């Protein structure tokens, strides 16, 4: 299964209507990982991390910039930036900048 297929499976998305949007988040996740690791391509060890980061980006759609939200007596807080569990994996592959 390709990376897009895995991302769709984890998000429970069927069909192809959201493929363009998912590919954008997938590319954004790749760019972020490459920037943080100073690598030129995603190593196999970070392919699942790329999917995890794309899911985080997808789930934050529409709540960009919010740190918390309350509605109908229900309050939610949002983690800012990249979750620490994902950052640990990215840091493990980090190289010194050239």
N, C-alpha and C positions, 0 to 999 in steps of 0.2 A: 504494500500500500504506500502511495506517495505521501509526502508531508501534508499536502492540502487535504487529502482523504483522512489522515489521522486527526487533523485539526477539526474537520467537520464532524467526525465521529465523536470526539470528545465534547464538542459543543452541541451534539444532537441535531445537527443540521443535515437535511436531506435535499436533494435537488441541486441545481446549479445557480439559482437566482442570486445568491450572495457570494459566489466565487470571486468576483472582482474585488469586493470589499475585503474578503478574507485574505486574498493575495496581497492587498495593500498592508494589512496588519502583519502578515507573515513577512513581507519585505521590510517593514518598519522594525520588527523584532530582529531580523537579520542585521540590519544596519546598526542597531543599538548594540548588539552583541559584538559585532566586528569593531565598532568604535571603542568599546570598553576593554576588549581583549588585545587590541592592536594587531589583529590577525587579518589576513586577506580573504580567507574563506572559513566557513563554519566547520569545525572539526566534528567528526561523528559523535563524539562524546557530548556535544552540545545541541544535537538535533532535537532531542526531546525538550530541552530548555527553550529552544526557539519556539516550539509549539506552546509551551507553558506561557511564555511572554506574549505571544500573539493572543492567547486566550485572555490574559490580563488586559491587554489593549482593547480587545473586542468588548469585554465586559465593562470597560470604563467609557464606552461610547455614550455620549449624552450627559455624562457627569464630569466632564473635564473641568478641572479647577476647583471642584467641590471637595471639602474635607469631611463634611458631615451633611446629613439631610434628615429632616423630621417631617413626617406627614401622618396625620390621623393618629397621633399618639405613638407612632413607631419611629424610633431614631436609628440612624445608620451612620457609622463612621467609615471612612475610606482610607486605606493605606496610601500614603503619598509616594510617588516614584515607583521604583521596581521593588517588589517584595524581597525581603532579605533571603528567603529560601532560594529564590532564583539568582540573586546576586552572589550567593556563596558558590553556586555552580559556575557562574560566569568568571568569578575571580580565580577559580581553580585552573582556568585555561589562559589566564592573562599573561601577556608577554610584555617586555619593556618596549616602549615606543622606539621606532627607528628614526 
